[in-house]
Amino acid sequence: MKRFKIGEFVVNSGQIKVSDPCYVSDEWCNTDFKAVDGKYNVYIVPDKDGCVGMLVAIHTNDDYDIENFIWEEAESVGVDSGTMSICDLAYYDKHHKSTLDEEWYLHFICKELNQYMILENAGCVSSSGYGDGNYPVDVVYESEDSDKICAVRVQFLEVEDDWNE
């Protein structure tokens, strides 16, 4: 199946958090990356059954050749709530720094989330394929000598898409 855009969000903090959204920032199931500030398009790649197979966020800079990105394996991230988020770090920490903002979680994750959504123009969240587990995170660096990423993806299920190369 082919990817489709679900929306966009903005990174202003220079960092992206990839995490199960029901955990605080210093828990086992998340990771941070230095990131290019600016707008990111968010894509979903469904599997043949319509489940979320991959969640992808890519900076909108027109100079990036997204069809020819070289994805690098970063690490894996755990899921214990059946959901995964990619967010601006400052936004994530606002609701997850030392304790989980239960009002935020109940509204966005419990009430609003169907399969995927954009979070207040500062991140995105999706279901994690078929549920809990440990999922690989891949990134694309802005340039060969940069420590900032311009794209990140979490793969929950095996899916056919150009970004699997």
Backbone as a chain_set.jsonl record, in Angstrom:
{"seq": "MKRFKIGEFVVNSGQIKVSDPCYVSDEWCNTDFKAVDGKYNVYIVPDKDGCVGMLVAIHTNDDYDIENFIWEEAESVGVDSGTMSICDLAYYDKHHKSTLDEEWYLHFICKELNQYMILENAGCVSSSGYGDGNYPVDVVYESEDSDKICAVRVQFLEVEDDWNE", "coords": {"N": [[0.843, -1.185, 0.0], [0.336, 2.297, -0.457], [1.78, 5.255, 0.953], [0.153, 7.919, 2.807], [-0.549, 11.345, 3.425], [-1.222, 12.672, 6.618], [-1.24, 15.071, 7.9], [0.472, 17.842, 9.444], [3.146, 19.053, 11.561], [4.96, 21.284, 13.785], [8.34, 21.77, 14.661], [9.991, 23.428, 17.155], [11.855, 23.369, 19.142], [14.267, 22.257, 18.457], [14.568, 19.599, 18.834], [13.327, 16.24, 18.607], [11.004, 14.031, 20.026], [10.461, 10.593, 20.256], [8.082, 8.397, 21.235], [6.12, 6.172, 23.306], [3.094, 7.536, 24.095], [2.046, 7.428, 26.68], [3.872, 7.59, 28.668], [6.266, 9.218, 30.838], [8.966, 11.558, 30.18], [11.505, 10.472, 30.87], [11.387, 7.717, 30.827], [11.649, 4.197, 29.881], [10.712, 3.794, 27.279], [11.235, 5.6, 25.159], [12.917, 7.974, 22.97], [15.167, 10.645, 22.127], [15.982, 13.021, 19.555], [18.268, 15.282, 18.069], [17.021, 17.809, 15.993], [16.082, 19.344, 12.865], [14.648, 22.492, 13.02], [11.297, 23.547, 12.232], [8.603, 22.935, 9.851], [7.038, 19.734, 9.645], [5.907, 17.178, 7.567], [3.496, 14.631, 8.028], [3.131, 11.189, 7.6], [1.316, 8.18, 6.978], [1.761, 4.75, 6.481], [-0.181, 2.248, 5.532], [-0.85, -1.249, 6.296], [-1.793, -4.245, 4.472], [-4.213, -4.863, 5.663], [-5.183, -2.471, 6.521], [-4.222, -1.491, 8.91], [-2.019, 0.647, 10.836], [1.05, 0.624, 9.499], [3.433, 1.981, 9.33], [4.714, 4.964, 10.716], [5.583, 8.174, 9.799], [7.585, 11.105, 9.807], [8.552, 13.979, 8.095], [10.693, 16.639, 7.356], [9.701, 19.672, 5.747], [11.352, 21.026, 3.95], [12.105, 22.046, 0.739], [14.466, 21.366, -0.521], [15.166, 18.83, 0.223], [15.443, 15.556, -0.973], [13.165, 13.491, -0.816], [12.396, 11.036, -1.874], [14.727, 9.724, -2.273], [15.979, 9.371, 0.127], [18.384, 8.277, 2.541], [17.899, 6.046, 4.83], [18.751, 5.562, 8.212], [19.289, 3.146, 10.663], [18.28, 3.786, 13.889], [17.5, 3.144, 16.628], [15.469, 1.133, 18.794], [12.095, 1.484, 19.965], [9.955, 1.114, 22.711], [6.545, 0.051, 23.067], [3.753, 0.241, 25.081], [1.183, 0.955, 25.38], [-0.183, 0.591, 23.109], [0.091, 2.671, 21.356], [1.967, 5.243, 19.577], [4.073, 8.115, 19.517], [5.355, 10.991, 17.769], [6.948, 13.872, 18.413], [7.54, 17.432, 18.894], [10.08, 18.056, 21.19], [9.802, 19.914, 23.338], [7.031, 20.287, 23.453], [6.204, 17.652, 24.069], [7.458, 17.316, 26.569], [6.102, 19.248, 28.015], [3.708, 18.025, 28.632], [4.524, 15.67, 29.749], [6.778, 15.743, 31.456], [7.629, 15.158, 34.316], [5.486, 13.909, 35.397], [2.662, 12.269, 33.983], [0.441, 14.194, 32.108], [-2.642, 13.811, 32.818], [-5.134, 14.826, 31.951], [-4.544, 15.772, 29.347], [-3.76, 13.309, 28.186], [-6.106, 11.727, 28.451], [-7.854, 13.224, 26.854], [-6.607, 13.415, 24.198], [-5.527, 10.854, 23.574], [-7.196, 8.817, 24.643], [-9.889, 9.703, 24.107], [-9.967, 11.022, 21.541], [-8.266, 9.729, 19.673], [-8.359, 7.673, 16.884], [-7.087, 5.97, 14.719], [-4.889, 7.504, 14.069], [-3.513, 10.83, 14.482], [-2.921, 14.425, 14.425], [-1.218, 16.307, 16.864], [-2.072, 19.142, 18.29], [-0.597, 20.785, 16.464], [2.037, 20.223, 17.088], [3.015, 17.705, 17.079], [2.491, 14.167, 16.454], [0.418, 11.24, 16.698], [-0.14, 7.723, 16.681], [-1.874, 4.581, 16.312], [-0.219, 1.511, 17.063], [0.272, -0.435, 14.852], [-0.399, -3.695, 15.314], [-0.368, -3.553, 18.058], [1.231, -3.653, 21.32], [4.816, -3.723, 21.82], [8.236, -3.847, 20.652], [9.656, -1.516, 18.572], [11.394, -0.663, 15.544], [13.208, 2.367, 14.987], [13.992, 4.637, 12.511], [16.105, 7.107, 11.0], [16.803, 10.121, 9.093], [19.566, 12.048, 8.422], [20.199, 15.577, 8.288], [22.367, 16.342, 6.696], [25.457, 14.885, 5.541], [27.399, 15.528, 7.437], [25.971, 16.45, 9.601], [24.404, 16.501, 12.845], [21.756, 16.604, 13.172], [18.464, 15.475, 12.63], [16.241, 15.185, 9.787], [14.151, 13.688, 9.166], [12.081, 11.054, 10.399], [11.079, 7.747, 11.191], [8.843, 5.2, 12.304], [8.528, 1.813, 12.298], [5.969, -0.423, 12.397], [4.819, -2.672, 11.254], [5.491, -4.98, 8.566], [5.527, -3.393, 5.546], [4.834, -2.484, 2.164], [6.55, -0.024, 0.544], [8.115, 2.813, -0.975], [9.856, 3.943, 0.845], [11.009, 1.899, 2.233], [13.381, 1.1, 1.27]], "CA": [[0.0, 0.0, 0.0], [1.086, 3.546, -0.539], [1.684, 6.214, 2.055], [-0.687, 9.098, 2.614], [-0.283, 12.413, 4.384], [-2.314, 12.9, 7.571], [-1.161, 16.429, 8.423], [1.81, 18.383, 9.678], [3.395, 19.686, 12.851], [6.124, 22.157, 13.788], [9.365, 21.601, 15.688], [10.615, 24.7, 17.518], [12.825, 23.162, 20.225], [15.495, 21.67, 17.955], [14.621, 18.186, 19.193], [12.128, 15.43, 18.426], [10.817, 12.9, 20.942], [9.707, 9.451, 19.743], [7.72, 7.752, 22.49], [4.781, 5.76, 23.709], [2.622, 8.769, 24.725], [1.524, 7.308, 28.049], [5.012, 7.565, 29.575], [6.99, 10.467, 31.039], [10.126, 11.723, 29.309], [12.714, 9.714, 31.207], [11.068, 6.287, 30.917], [12.34, 3.246, 29.019], [10.096, 3.594, 25.968], [11.316, 6.761, 24.274], [14.233, 8.46, 22.592], [15.21, 12.015, 21.608], [16.924, 13.29, 18.472], [18.424, 16.659, 17.618], [16.243, 17.877, 14.754], [15.952, 20.613, 12.162], [13.399, 23.191, 13.34], [10.434, 23.843, 11.105], [7.403, 22.142, 9.619], [7.201, 18.34, 9.243], [4.734, 16.467, 7.067], [3.323, 13.334, 8.68], [2.574, 10.191, 6.707], [1.01, 6.834, 7.442], [1.792, 3.696, 5.475], [-0.984, 1.149, 6.078], [-0.596, -2.597, 5.784], [-2.883, -4.734, 3.601], [-5.458, -4.904, 6.435], [-5.563, -1.116, 6.889], [-3.59, -1.08, 10.17], [-0.868, 1.521, 10.658], [2.271, -0.154, 9.363], [4.576, 2.862, 9.528], [4.457, 6.368, 11.019], [6.739, 8.879, 9.248], [7.571, 12.574, 9.845], [9.617, 14.474, 7.223], [10.775, 18.103, 7.247], [9.132, 20.119, 4.468], [12.328, 21.739, 3.135], [12.03, 21.619, -0.665], [15.762, 20.878, -0.971], [15.322, 17.413, 0.563], [14.962, 14.618, -1.993], [12.626, 12.463, 0.076], [12.305, 9.732, -2.534], [16.054, 9.099, -2.273], [16.561, 9.416, 1.462], [19.112, 7.117, 3.055], [17.428, 5.837, 6.203], [19.712, 4.916, 9.099], [18.684, 2.555, 11.848], [18.667, 4.543, 15.081], [17.312, 2.254, 17.769], [14.072, 0.706, 18.857], [11.323, 2.136, 21.023], [8.919, 0.231, 23.214], [5.149, 0.484, 23.148], [3.026, -0.486, 26.117], [-0.195, 1.452, 25.384], [-0.736, 0.403, 21.776], [0.203, 3.919, 20.609], [3.306, 5.818, 19.419], [4.044, 9.532, 19.151], [6.532, 11.732, 17.322], [6.577, 15.234, 18.821], [8.52, 18.404, 19.332], [10.438, 17.68, 22.56], [9.235, 20.855, 24.308], [5.61, 19.961, 23.574], [6.082, 16.387, 24.796], [7.823, 17.543, 27.972], [5.049, 20.052, 28.653], [2.659, 17.114, 29.103], [5.103, 14.407, 30.213], [8.103, 15.93, 32.052], [7.865, 14.301, 35.493], [4.27, 13.097, 35.548], [1.813, 12.32, 32.798], [-0.696, 15.104, 32.152], [-3.764, 12.899, 32.589], [-6.169, 15.503, 31.165], [-4.066, 15.717, 27.965], [-3.79, 11.918, 27.743], [-7.5, 11.296, 28.308], [-8.466, 13.916, 25.715], [-6.045, 13.101, 22.88], [-5.27, 9.442, 23.312], [-8.358, 7.979, 24.962], [-11.135, 10.16, 23.49], [-9.882, 11.487, 20.16], [-7.492, 8.895, 18.76], [-8.937, 6.525, 16.201], [-5.86, 5.278, 14.345], [-3.791, 8.462, 14.005], [-3.929, 12.223, 14.514], [-1.938, 15.463, 14.703], [-1.389, 16.815, 18.231], [-1.935, 20.584, 18.51], [0.43, 21.311, 15.572], [3.351, 20.036, 17.694], [3.392, 16.298, 17.041], [1.499, 13.235, 15.927], [0.293, 9.982, 17.425], [-0.875, 6.713, 15.925], [-1.884, 3.245, 16.882], [1.045, 0.851, 16.731], [0.047, -1.667, 14.105], [-1.249, -4.651, 16.028], [-0.314, -3.392, 19.508], [2.449, -3.428, 22.081], [6.019, -4.388, 21.349], [9.437, -3.05, 20.478], [9.621, -1.178, 17.16], [12.575, 0.053, 15.067], [13.141, 3.779, 14.61], [15.004, 5.011, 11.527], [16.186, 8.551, 10.815], [17.612, 10.679, 8.01], [20.265, 13.247, 8.893], [20.088, 16.729, 7.389], [23.483, 16.221, 5.755], [26.43, 13.871, 5.943], [28.157, 15.942, 8.62], [25.056, 17.032, 10.578], [23.879, 15.634, 13.901], [20.32, 16.868, 13.237], [17.648, 14.709, 11.69], [15.195, 15.892, 9.038], [13.081, 12.717, 8.97], [12.067, 9.941, 11.353], [9.985, 6.814, 10.954], [8.705, 4.05, 13.191], [7.89, 0.749, 11.524], [5.25, -1.364, 13.248], [4.523, -3.881, 10.478], [6.115, -5.015, 7.249], [4.68, -2.765, 4.537], [5.481, -2.175, 0.897], [6.584, 1.4, 0.266], [9.427, 3.252, -1.453], [10.726, 4.312, 1.972], [11.586, 0.707, 2.836], [14.672, 0.814, 0.617]], "C": [[0.881, 1.238, 0.0], [0.827, 4.433, 0.669], [0.66, 7.297, 1.737], [-0.439, 10.071, 3.749], [-1.49, 12.576, 5.294], [-2.293, 14.311, 8.146], [0.275, 16.863, 8.576], [1.908, 18.918, 11.092], [4.693, 20.47, 12.767], [7.041, 21.802, 14.956], [10.017, 22.957, 15.908], [11.752, 24.535, 18.515], [14.17, 22.63, 19.741], [15.649, 20.201, 18.312], [13.265, 17.527, 18.952], [12.151, 14.296, 19.438], [9.994, 11.845, 20.217], [9.394, 8.6, 20.966], [6.312, 7.18, 22.482], [4.223, 6.95, 24.501], [2.024, 8.612, 26.126], [2.649, 7.271, 29.081], [5.686, 8.924, 29.672], [8.311, 10.414, 30.268], [11.326, 10.851, 29.64], [12.457, 8.217, 31.385], [11.805, 5.489, 29.848], [11.879, 3.274, 27.557], [10.15, 4.822, 25.075], [12.758, 7.122, 23.967], [14.098, 9.872, 22.024], [16.241, 12.1, 20.49], [17.05, 14.795, 18.307], [17.764, 16.725, 16.253], [16.281, 19.278, 14.162], [14.623, 21.235, 12.579], [12.605, 23.433, 12.065], [9.277, 22.878, 11.0], [7.764, 20.74, 9.119], [5.873, 17.813, 8.722], [4.699, 15.092, 7.728], [2.594, 12.399, 7.729], [2.302, 8.896, 7.464], [1.175, 5.902, 6.242], [1.006, 2.531, 6.074], [-0.511, -0.204, 5.557], [-1.812, -3.037, 4.97], [-4.224, -4.809, 4.32], [-5.935, -3.525, 6.875], [-5.016, -0.658, 8.227], [-2.4, -0.177, 9.873], [0.388, 0.654, 10.642], [3.515, 0.662, 9.638], [4.076, 4.283, 9.776], [5.723, 7.13, 10.645], [6.532, 10.389, 9.38], [8.792, 13.075, 9.074], [9.549, 15.99, 7.14], [10.357, 18.528, 5.847], [10.098, 20.885, 3.578], [12.327, 21.179, 1.711], [13.35, 21.063, -1.196], [15.98, 19.394, -0.671], [14.692, 16.551, -0.522], [14.406, 13.398, -1.267], [12.519, 11.09, -0.578], [13.639, 8.995, -2.522], [16.751, 9.208, -0.921], [17.329, 8.134, 1.758], [18.749, 7.006, 4.536], [18.485, 5.085, 6.994], [18.972, 4.378, 10.313], [19.192, 3.301, 13.074], [18.638, 3.648, 16.317], [15.886, 1.761, 17.74], [13.413, 1.37, 20.059], [10.187, 1.203, 21.417], [7.547, 0.882, 23.229], [4.446, -0.409, 24.159], [1.559, -0.064, 26.182], [-0.875, 1.253, 24.035], [-0.66, 1.639, 20.91], [1.649, 4.405, 20.576], [3.157, 7.276, 19.016], [5.404, 9.992, 18.643], [6.184, 13.19, 17.559], [7.795, 16.129, 18.972], [8.804, 18.104, 20.802], [9.818, 18.617, 23.6], [7.742, 20.587, 24.521], [5.422, 18.681, 24.38], [6.367, 16.599, 26.28], [6.788, 18.375, 28.718], [3.979, 19.146, 29.269], [3.192, 15.833, 29.736], [6.383, 14.551, 31.036], [8.343, 14.995, 33.242], [6.653, 13.442, 35.818], [3.443, 13.263, 34.277], [0.65, 13.273, 33.041], [-1.939, 14.28, 31.8], [-4.882, 13.534, 31.769], [-5.807, 15.475, 29.674], [-4.217, 14.297, 27.424], [-5.226, 11.432, 27.512], [-8.154, 11.941, 27.09], [-7.94, 13.386, 24.38], [-5.928, 11.608, 22.61], [-6.517, 8.598, 23.553], [-9.625, 8.392, 24.211], [-11.025, 10.363, 21.987], [-9.232, 10.501, 19.202], [-8.311, 7.753, 18.202], [-7.764, 5.643, 15.801], [-4.657, 6.208, 14.359], [-4.358, 9.87, 14.066], [-2.727, 13.136, 14.737], [-2.265, 16.042, 16.078], [-1.058, 18.301, 18.304], [-0.79, 21.223, 17.714], [1.852, 21.14, 16.126], [3.793, 18.576, 17.699], [2.287, 15.466, 16.426], [1.502, 11.985, 16.791], [-0.467, 9.011, 16.545], [-0.955, 5.436, 16.739], [-0.618, 2.557, 16.389], [0.786, -0.49, 16.054], [-0.916, -2.574, 14.822], [-1.097, -4.566, 17.541], [1.066, -3.184, 20.086], [3.624, -4.196, 21.492], [7.185, -3.426, 21.306], [9.598, -2.797, 18.987], [10.852, -0.379, 16.738], [12.254, 1.493, 14.676], [14.304, 4.048, 13.666], [14.954, 6.517, 11.338], [16.962, 8.88, 9.546], [18.243, 11.942, 8.569], [20.21, 14.331, 7.826], [21.177, 16.714, 6.314], [24.463, 15.204, 6.324], [27.159, 14.233, 7.226], [27.285, 16.581, 9.705], [24.662, 16.012, 11.644], [22.379, 15.849, 14.095], [19.58, 16.032, 12.205], [16.651, 15.619, 10.982], [14.034, 14.947, 8.735], [13.23, 11.594, 9.999], [10.884, 9.042, 11.009], [10.034, 5.7, 11.991], [7.947, 2.996, 12.401], [7.3, -0.294, 12.472], [5.059, -2.716, 12.566], [5.295, -3.831, 9.178], [5.114, -4.447, 6.232], [5.502, -2.501, 3.292], [5.383, -0.678, 0.662], [7.994, 1.759, -0.185], [10.376, 3.563, -0.305], [11.295, 3.089, 2.686], [12.966, 0.401, 2.288], [15.8, 1.048, 1.585]], "O": [[2.038, 1.197, 0.418], [-0.22, 4.353, 1.311], [0.341, 7.56, 0.578], [-0.157, 9.677, 4.881], [-2.63, 12.617, 4.831], [-3.243, 14.708, 8.82], [1.179, 16.331, 7.931], [0.9, 19.2, 11.74], [5.441, 20.343, 11.797], [6.589, 21.567, 16.077], [10.533, 23.565, 14.971], [12.534, 25.464, 18.716], [15.118, 22.554, 20.522], [16.716, 19.618, 18.125], [12.213, 18.154, 19.073], [13.189, 13.679, 19.674], [8.956, 12.154, 19.633], [10.301, 8.133, 21.656], [5.436, 7.642, 21.751], [4.829, 7.341, 25.498], [1.54, 9.591, 26.694], [2.406, 6.955, 30.246], [5.683, 9.694, 28.712], [8.715, 9.362, 29.773], [12.101, 10.524, 28.742], [13.245, 7.531, 32.035], [12.505, 6.058, 29.011], [12.611, 2.811, 26.682], [9.217, 5.071, 24.311], [13.691, 6.643, 24.612], [13.045, 10.245, 21.506], [17.229, 11.366, 20.471], [16.054, 15.513, 18.394], [17.92, 15.813, 15.441], [16.487, 20.264, 14.87], [13.583, 20.581, 12.501], [13.161, 23.512, 10.969], [8.998, 22.107, 11.918], [8.66, 20.57, 8.292], [4.836, 17.983, 9.364], [5.737, 14.472, 7.957], [1.58, 12.76, 7.131], [2.967, 8.572, 8.448], [0.775, 6.234, 5.126], [1.471, 1.893, 7.019], [0.14, -0.293, 4.516], [-2.757, -2.266, 4.805], [-5.269, -4.819, 3.669], [-6.971, -3.409, 7.528], [-5.31, 0.459, 8.653], [-1.837, -0.229, 8.779], [0.741, 0.031, 11.644], [4.525, 0.14, 10.11], [3.137, 4.745, 9.128], [6.812, 6.79, 11.107], [5.446, 10.898, 9.103], [9.92, 12.664, 9.348], [8.489, 16.562, 6.885], [10.628, 17.825, 4.873], [9.685, 21.361, 2.521], [12.525, 19.981, 1.508], [13.361, 20.365, -2.21], [16.875, 18.77, -1.242], [13.557, 16.784, -0.937], [15.096, 12.389, -1.119], [12.551, 10.077, 0.12], [13.684, 7.783, -2.735], [17.978, 9.143, -0.843], [16.972, 7.053, 1.289], [19.232, 7.769, 5.373], [19.047, 4.098, 6.519], [18.141, 5.063, 10.91], [20.401, 3.43, 13.271], [19.664, 3.437, 16.964], [15.176, 1.959, 16.754], [14.07, 1.759, 21.024], [9.544, 0.586, 20.567], [7.412, 2.096, 23.383], [4.529, -1.636, 24.104], [0.778, -0.642, 26.937], [-2.008, 1.691, 23.836], [-1.269, 1.68, 19.841], [2.457, 4.037, 21.428], [2.243, 7.638, 18.275], [6.448, 9.464, 19.025], [5.23, 13.701, 16.973], [8.92, 15.661, 19.151], [7.87, 17.917, 21.582], [9.355, 18.153, 24.642], [7.253, 20.656, 25.649], [4.578, 18.628, 25.274], [5.623, 16.127, 27.14], [6.62, 18.218, 29.927], [3.413, 19.472, 30.313], [2.416, 15.002, 30.208], [7.032, 13.538, 31.298], [9.2, 14.116, 33.158], [6.774, 12.383, 36.434], [3.528, 14.282, 33.593], [-0.042, 13.174, 34.054], [-2.247, 14.08, 30.625], [-5.519, 12.849, 30.968], [-6.66, 15.188, 28.834], [-4.741, 14.103, 26.327], [-5.519, 10.802, 26.496], [-8.917, 11.292, 26.374], [-8.719, 12.959, 23.529], [-6.214, 11.161, 21.5], [-6.85, 7.745, 22.73], [-10.36, 7.531, 23.727], [-11.896, 9.924, 21.237], [-9.61, 10.443, 18.032], [-8.888, 6.962, 18.949], [-7.478, 4.659, 16.482], [-3.536, 5.774, 14.626], [-5.526, 10.094, 13.747], [-1.664, 12.696, 15.174], [-3.431, 16.243, 16.417], [0.113, 18.674, 18.372], [-0.093, 22.099, 18.225], [2.772, 21.831, 15.688], [4.835, 18.247, 18.264], [1.283, 15.989, 15.943], [2.458, 11.711, 17.516], [-1.328, 9.409, 15.76], [-0.221, 5.235, 17.706], [-0.018, 2.984, 15.402], [1.052, -1.547, 16.625], [-2.105, -2.274, 14.933], [-1.636, -5.412, 18.254], [1.952, -2.62, 19.445], [3.453, -5.178, 20.769], [7.124, -2.327, 21.857], [9.67, -3.746, 18.206], [11.311, 0.488, 17.483], [11.197, 1.796, 14.122], [15.454, 3.732, 13.973], [13.902, 7.137, 11.494], [17.678, 8.042, 8.999], [17.555, 12.801, 9.12], [20.178, 14.048, 6.628], [20.918, 17.041, 5.155], [24.306, 14.73, 7.449], [27.501, 13.354, 8.017], [27.813, 17.192, 10.635], [24.595, 14.812, 11.377], [21.794, 15.347, 15.054], [20.013, 15.9, 11.06], [16.269, 16.672, 11.494], [13.047, 15.352, 8.121], [14.334, 11.237, 10.409], [9.827, 9.516, 10.592], [11.095, 5.314, 12.481], [6.855, 3.254, 11.895], [8.011, -0.95, 13.234], [5.127, -3.765, 13.207], [5.708, -2.759, 8.735], [4.004, -4.957, 6.082], [6.718, -2.318, 3.361], [4.288, -0.121, 0.587], [8.957, 1.086, 0.181], [11.591, 3.456, -0.471], [12.013, 3.25, 3.673], [13.651, -0.482, 2.804], [16.965, 0.864, 1.232]]}, "num_chains": 1, "name": "protein.A"}
